[in-house]
Amino acid sequence: MNKTVILGAAGAIGKAVAADLARRGQPFRVAGRNLKRLQDAFGHLPNVEMVAADIETTEGAARAVAEMDTAIFTVGITYTEFHRYPPLMRTVVAASEAAGVRRFLLVTNIYPYGLPETELVDETHPLNPVAFKGKMRLEQEQILQRSTRMQWIVLRLPDFYGPDAELSYAHMIFTAAAAGKKAQLFEPADTPHQFIFTPDAGQVVGDLLAKETGWNETYNFAGSGLITVEDFARRIYAASGQKYRRMLVAPWMLWLIGLFSPLIREFREMGYLMTTPVNLNDDKLVTHLGRVQRTSYEEGIAATLRASRGA
């Protein structure tokens, strides 16, 4: 049986991948900086090995991937630190090649596509990032794709939501609904978007790993379908039993708030995704796997709320 390590395991996508591997009865390793955080997140799962390692260092990356056949990269870095992605990938890829890792799957996002040239974007769409964050994500992909010792997969996801998805746009809406406050939605809120329920992403990763074919390829996963942010927020408030209220945040408001908030200042760069969203075509993935799990928004929102309440 393949030996698999999840890098950045304590994040939302990493936890979803771990849950899927555990469901399949597959032993695996989780790696992260904080052993206590790993124990809290994965101590209830069977057949899991926990390794405390700072994978931004040569020594830590080597420890994380030692004796592994397959590596899954699910690291999420806050908006203010995206410059760390390329050097981190160089360190991890070098350690993986040295350790004899055979397969490497990178979970990433839509930023490398830049401005969409088609209504739905497939994997043949030009990679022309218009934002610094997109350039960092594209460079990260290219570092992996240059590897001659490993097979690789790049899996691109849209916005995500679900249990533990604290670094997502959706999390802010769930938090506001739980507190009975207004949802702060970036203008415009009526353009079609895609959101993915994190357990669905975990299952897609597991399905990709289960196949020996289809490597050295990039795949999109479009999630549960097109929906406006406004409609998505309304459904969250309805499921929370709260009256829907929202405040639209205009671009000039982001500029003003950004004078005082480094995080909001970073949001401004990605404003084009609200006016010209990148919506994915995932026919290539479906053809390769045969089918993909797409949890409905109603089911996914209800499950996210249950998780937030500890139910």
Secondary structure, DSSP 8 states (H G I E B T S, - for coil): ---EEEETTTSHHHHHHHHHHHHTT--EEEEES-HHHHHHHHTTSSSEEEEE--TTSHHHHHHHHTT-SEEEE-----GGGGGGHHHHHHHHHHHHHHHT--EEEEEEESGGGBS-SSSSB-TTS--B--SHHHHHHHHHHHHHHT-SSSEEEEEEE-EEESTT-TTSHHHHHHHHHHTT--EEEES---SEEEEEEHHHHHHHHHHHHT-SSS-SEEEE--TT-EEEHHHHHHHHHHHHT----EEEE-HHHHHHHHTT-HHHHHHHTTTHHHHS---B--HHHHHHHS------HHHHHHHHHHHHTT-
